[in-house]
Structures are given as C-alpha cells and as structure tokens.
Amino acid sequence: MDKKTLLISTAMMLAWQLPAQAQSGDDNEISITDSLGNKEVIAFPEAMGYELDSLLNLYMARTYLDADEKCQMKDENPVFEKEVYIDRLGRLPTIIELPHNDVVQQFIDRYSGRLRHSVSYMLGASNFYMPIFEEALEAYDLPLELRYMPVIESALNPTAVSRVGATGLWQFMLATGKQYGLEVNSLVDERRDPIKASYAAAHYLSDLYKVFGDWTLVIAAYNCGPDQVNKAIRRSDGKRDYWQIYPYLPKETRGYVPAFIAANYIMNYYCEHNICPMRTRLPAKTDTIMVDKNIHLEQIAAVCDIDIEQLRALNPAYRRDVIPGASELSCLRLPQTEVGEFIDKQDSVLNYKAGELLSKRNVVAVAKASGSPSGSKGGKARRSSRSRARYVTVRSGQTLSHIAKKYGTTVSKLRRLNGIKGSNIRAGKRLRVR
C-alpha cells in the first residue's frame, strides 16, 4: 500500500460523522464526533470569514477585476458522490498528499457553497499573485501546490491583518517576519510586500521541511508554529502523521490542512461547481527605482499625476505613505511608463509640500525607525556601524561581484554570510548582504 492510499485509509478509519446538529453556535467553527463518541471543534481559518465586499474594495480588484458577464453557468453548486471528490483530488499533479475525508469535504462545501463568490474573486486575483508565489517556491525548489496557502491565509488580500496581528498575503507574525529578513518598523512593513513576503515564506517553508520532513506537518507548523506541532507529536506518543496527531493540535490548525486541501481542489475544479472567475485585466508593467531621500507618496502622485491609490498598491510596505530613503536606500515601484517622468521631475517631487508632508514629526519617526537619533550624517554613520541584517533578491543576470559592489561589500563576505562555495547564484535567491 503506497503512502497516499495509507493516508486516505487512515483518515477514513477515523469515521468522522457530521450529524445535523453538529454545526456549532459559532459560524466559524464546526463540531465533529468520531466513532468513539468524542467531540472535537474545528475552526475555519480566519480568511474564510472575510467579506467579499471588503475584498472588492482593494485597489487591484476595483481597477483590474470585473464580473465575467459572458459566463453562462448557473450560480448553483452541484453535489457529487464522495468517489468523485476522491478521484479529482487524486488526479491533481501534486507532491503533497491530498486525501479526502468528511472534514475535507466540509471545507470543499464551504468554498463551493457560501464562499463561491469569494472564490470567483480569488481566481481573478490569482492572475496577479500566483506568478510571484510560483517564482518564490521555485527558487527554494518547493512543491508548487503551496501557492494556494495564501488563499486560506489571507484570501489573497495583501493588506490583510488577522486578529492576532499576522499581516500580508502570507500572514507573517512580527517575530517570524523579522527572523526571515522582513523589515518592520513605524514606517515600513515588508510583510505587506507580495514579492519580499513570498520569498520569506518560501524560505520559512523550506526550513520547516528540514525539521519535519513531511509536508502536511510543515503546513500545520506554518499555521500554529513548530512548537505546537512538536507538542502534538509528543502527546500522540511520537506519531508523525498529521491525521494521527490531529486531535492534539489547536482547533484552527485542525482545520488548516483540510482547508489547504480544499483550496487546492476548488482552485482547480471551480468550473465543475459553476464558479465563474472574475475577468482580469493585468496592470501595466512596473519598474523600481532606489531612492536615497525621504519621499511622501502624495508628492509623487501630485507632481507626476499618478493615482495615489495605485502608488499605495504598488508600494504596500510603506505604512504611512512615507518612503524613508534618507535613513536607508529604499525601493519605489512605479508604472514603467512613469519612471522617466519621475526621474525628470525628481527635484520638483522632493520640493512639493515637503514641509507639510514630511513634517518634523514624520522625520523623527523615520529616524526612530532606522535607529538613528536625528537623521543627521553623524547619526547615519552610527546606524551603519551597527546595522541590522539585510536581504536582497537576486535578479536575472546579476553576479556576486555586481551585488557586492552595489551594496558596498565584498564577494568573500557574501559567500560567508550565505554559505556559498562557488560563484554561481540563481535568479530569485535571497541573499544576505549584511
């Protein structure tokens, strides 16, 4: 018996039943009763409760997503035999095991039923974000089915903040985000940056796999933390199968892997459930400029005549619309067609309402965020002497020599910081540069 068949059999032997009265009073939880009469509460991931209206208010949704009026499918969810779901999951080209059981079915029913219009939004939004997720996962040689984790983490909302403070598409907690090179301070929150957060998430998932060696345990640990998974393993007498340690996990994590399986199912078999993806118009190409002065997004919007909501969508890491370039070289992302105009008008941008938009209060906030007392040259020098770790993503065509020169370091130091023996680096890899 292969591992996949064994997992399915194990899950089915649990004989979970969902009687009519099993739905709990909390609409975000379900209660299940096993064959021994034991009741367990399973929580739906928080993002499965997000309202569609709030998702459609996001800039990318308002600007580039529309309902597909040509879709002629009836807005109703057909019901299939259990064997149909088992067969469909079995046909997905995945490395991670995707077994079917009664709990998984509850999550499939949730996505294909009451959340079907949210799924329509996520199918449209996936055209923006899936290429980013896939590139990051490929950079760490991870299974591409992990690209659906942000579906259950954030419903593909890059500015999502959970009730416990997890932030962004990948819902990083503050400490974990900083551990994986995401800068978070008063002005900047790189957990909200789709590209940086995706590479950080891929790095974290790669590290978790080195610990657990099992993808379902990795997915569970991403949700509740490796300590909780290790605790559940100990309580189950050392068992290392998700479905066997399942009763010892936090109630939301009990639903997390089933939600992941259901997300993989619905993002592939939406058509069979009469779900029409929203029609997507991909945004114009963008490019980045490195700035070394404090700039407010409103300065750029006014002088270059760019919608400030577009600037915020392209630069989601800047929490208060201030790019703190004076304290550290900072990235500004612009529509590719506007880069030349920004360069030509940079002096006008910097002078536009500078005293009002970059007030003393904001400048002090920049200095505190960077760890320097005043933003003066002396303060900046002191900050540099005790600078934090910094990571960059390798672009196509870049070499260690090029990166070393750009960031004021040496090739030998880059090798030492990143454990590199030779000179070859691949595009998409995250390098520590200090």
N, C-alpha and C positions, 0 to 999 in steps of 0.2 A: 504494500500500500504506500503510495507516494505521500509527501508531506501535505499537499493540498487536500487530498482525499481524507487524510487523517484529521486535519483541522476541521473540515466540514463535518465529519462524523462526530468529532468531539463536541462541536457546537450543537449538533442535533441531539446528542445524548443528554445534553443539559435539559432538554424537553421544556423550554420556556413556553409558557402559555400566557395569553393576554386576554383574560375574561373581560366582559363588557364593562364591569365596574373597575377595571384596572387603572384607567386614566386617573391620575391624582388630581387633587384640587388645584395644584399649580399647573397652569397650561404649558409650562416649560419643562415638565417632568412627566415621566410615566412610571408606573409600578408594575413589576413583573413578579410572577410566582413560579418557582421552579418545581420540579417533580416531587420534591420533599415538602412542599408547602411553605418554603421560605420566601419571604417577600423582599424585593430589592427595589430601590428607587434609582432611576437613571435620569440624568438631566440632559436636556438638549443643549448643545453648545450655544453660547450667548448670541452668536451671529445668526442663528436660526430664528431669532426673535426680532431681528431688525425689520423695520417697516419699509416697504417698497418705496413709499413716498420720499423718505429721507434719502434713500439711495439715488433716486432720480433727481434730487436737488444738487448732486455733485456736479462740478463743472463739466467733467468729461461726459457724464450722462446727458446733461442738458444740451451740450453742444454737439456731440457726435453720435448720440443714440436716438433712434426713433422706433416706435412700434412698426412692425412689418405689416402694412395694410394688405399686402398681396398674399399673406399666409391664409390659407383657406381651411386650416384644420379646426375642428370643433374644440371649444375650450372646455373639454371634459377629460377626465382621467380614466382610461380603461383599466380593468382589473384582469390580471393574468394568473395562471396557475403557478404554484411555487416552483415547479420544474423549469418554467420559462426564465425566471429570475436567476436560478442556479446556472442555467445554460448560458445566459447572456454574460454573467459575471465571469464564467469560465472561459469565454471567448475573448475577453479583453487581453491585449498583449502586455501583460504586466509581470514584473519580477515579484512584487509584493503579493502575498496570498490575499484573496478577496472572497472569503467564504460567505455563504448565505445562511441566515438563521432568522428566527422570529424577531429578534431585536433589530437586526439589519433591515428587515422588511418594514419595521415601524418607521425607520428613518427614510427609506425609499418612499414610503407612502407620504411622509411629511413633505419631502421635496416635490414629489409628483402631484400632490394634492394642494394643501393650503399655501405652500410656498412656490407654486408653479410660476407665478408671475415674477417672483424674485429670481427664479432660475432663468427666466427669459432675459432679465436684466443682466445676470451674471454671464450668460452665454454671449451677450453682446460685449460686455466689458472685458471678457476674456481675450478679445482681439487686441486690446491694449496691453494686457499684463502677461498673458501666457508666454509670449516670446522672451520676456525678461526672466520669468521663472525658469523656463527651459534652459536658457543660456547659463544661468547660475548653477542649476543642477548638473548640467553637462560639465561645467568647469570642475566640479568635485566628483564626477563620474557616479552620480546618484540615479536611482530609478525615476523616470520622468513622471510616473503617476503621482509623485509627491507634489507636482504642480497644482494639484487640487486641494492642498492643505489650506491655502488662503480662502478658499470657498467656505470652509467651515470655521476658519479663524475670524474672518472679517467680512464675509460676503462680498469680497473684492472692493472694499471701501478703504482707500489708502489713508484716510484720516480717522479711522475707527479707533475709539478708546473704550476699553472694557471697564466694567465696574471696579476692577482692581488695578486699573492703570496700564494694562497691556495696550500697546499702541501700534498702529500701522497695519498694513496688509498681512504681515506675519505675526502680529500681536506680540511683540517683544516686551517683556518686563524690563524695567530700567536696568537692573544689575546685569541681566543676561545680555542686553543690548550693548552695554559698555564693555562687557567681557569680550564681545566679538567685534569690537572696533567701531561701534556706532556712537558718535558723539551726541551727548545730550546735555544741554545747559539752558540757561534762561532764554536764549535766542534761537538755539538750534536743537532740533530733534531728528536725527538721521533715521530713527525708526520709521519715520513717515516717508522716507525716500524709497520709492519702489526698487530702484536698482541696488543701492547700498544694502537695504534690508534683505533683499533676496539673496545676495551673496553671503551676508552674515547668517541667514537662515540655513543656506546650503552647508556652510562651514559647521554650524552647530549640529545639524542632522548627521553630517559625516562623523563628527566627534562622538555623537551618541551611538552610532552604529559600531564604532570601535569598542564601546563599553558593553553593549548588549548583544550585538551580532544577530539581531532579529528585528525585522522592520516594524512589526506590529508593536513590539516593546519600545522601539525608537519613537514611533508616533505617539504612543501613550506618554512616554517621558517628555516629549516636546510639550504636551499639554499640562502635565502636573509636576514635571521635574523628575530627574533621575532618582532623587532620594525617595520619593513616594513609590516609584516602581520597585526599587530595591527593597523597600519595606514590605510591599505586597509579595515579593518573591520570598522573603523570609517567612512571612505569615502563612504562605502556602507550602511550607516545608521544602523550599528550594526549587519549586517548579518554575520553569522559564518560558511557559506558553501563555500568551495573553489571555486566552479563554479560560485557562485554569487559575490564573491569579486575579481574574476579573472581579470576583466578589470582594477582594481586599483593596481595590482601587477607590479613589474618591468618586462620588456619584457622577460628576461631569465627565471624568475620564472613562467611566464605564460606557458612556455614550459616544466617546470621541472616535474610537476606532470604527464602530458601526457607522458613525456619521461620515467618516473618511471613505468607507466602502460605498455608502450610499451616494456620496458626491461623485466618486468615480463612475458609478452606474448612471446617475442622472445626466452628467455632463457628456456622456456618450450615447445614451439611449433616450434622449429627450423627445426625439421625433416620434418614437413609439408611444409616448404619453401625450401626444398632441400639444407639445410645448413649442411655441414659435420663438426663436431667438430674436432679440431686438436687432434691428438693422443698424450696422455700424458704418460710420464714415471715419476712417482713420485720420487723426490730426496730421497737420503738416510736419515735415521733418524738423528736428530741433538740433541745436548745437550748443556747446558750452564755452564759456569764457571764464578765465580765472581773474578775479578782481582783488586788488590789494587796498581798497578803501571801503569805508562804511557806506552802504547804499541802501536806500529805502525803495521797496518795490514801487511805491507811488511816484517816486522821482522818474523811474524808468517808464512807467505807464503814461505819465503826463507828457514827457518830452518826446518819447518815441511813438506815442499814440498806440499803445498796446493795452488790451483789456486787462485790468489788474487781476481779475479772476483767472485769466489764462496764465498770468505770471505766477500766481499762487499755486495753480495746478501743476505747473512745470517745476516749481521750486518749493515742494511741500515741507521741506525740512526747516524752513525759516518760520518760526512760530509767531513772531511779531512783525513780519514783513521787513525785517532788517537783516541785510547781509553783512556780517561782521568782518569784512575784508581787512580792516586796519589791524586787527589782532591776529589774524591768520589768513593766508591766501585761501579765498573761498570761491566756490563754483556758482556761476549764474547760468541757468539754462534758458535759452531764448528760441523762438521760432527761427529756423535757419534763414528765412528771408529778412529777419530784423537784425541779424548780427552786425552787418555792415553799418547800418544806421546807428546802432548803439555805439560802435567804435567811433564813428564820425562825430557823434553828439555827446561823447562821454563827459566833456567838461561842463556842458550845459546840464546834463543829468545830475552831476555832482553838485552843481550850484543851485538847482531848483529847490526852493524851500528848505535848504539844508538846515538852517537854524530852527525851523519849525518841526520838520520830520525827524531829524537826527538831533533831538534836544539833548541837553546835558544829562537828563535822566536816562535816556537811551544809551548815550555814550558811556555813562557809568556802568550800565547793565552790560554793555559789551566788554568793558574792562574786567568786571567781576566774572563774567562768563569765561574769559580766557585766562583768569588767574593773575592778571597784571593790575597794579594799583591805579593806573591813570590812563593807560593807552599811550603814554609818552614813549620816546625812544628808549629811555633807561628802563622803564617798566617792561617794554617789549623784549629787551635784551635779557632781563632777569627771567622772563617767562620762557625764553628759548633755552636757558640753561637747565631748566627742569621740566621740559616739555613732555607731554603725555605720548603714549604710543599712538602712531597714526598709520592707517592702512590706505592703500590705493588699489584700484582695479586695473590690471594690465590691459592696454588696448592693442588692437591688431597692429603689428609692425614694430611695437616698442621692444627695446632690448634693456638688459640690466644697466648697461652703460648710459643709455638715454634717460632712464628713470633716476639713476644715481645723480646725474648732472642736474636734472630738473628739480630734485628735492634736496640738493646740497649735501649729498652723502657719497659713499664710495661703493663700488661693486662688491668688495670684500665684506663690507658691513651688511649690505643687503643679503648676501649669501648667508652670513652668520645669523641674522635676525630671522630668516625664513627657512633655514635648513636646506639650502640649495647647494648642491655639489658642483654642477656644471654651469653652463651659461644659458641653457635653453629655458625659456619661460613661455607658457601658453596664454593666449588672449583669454581674458575672463578671470584669471587667477588673481586672488587678493594678496598683495604684498605688504608686509610691514616695512615702512620706510624710516621709522624712528622709534 
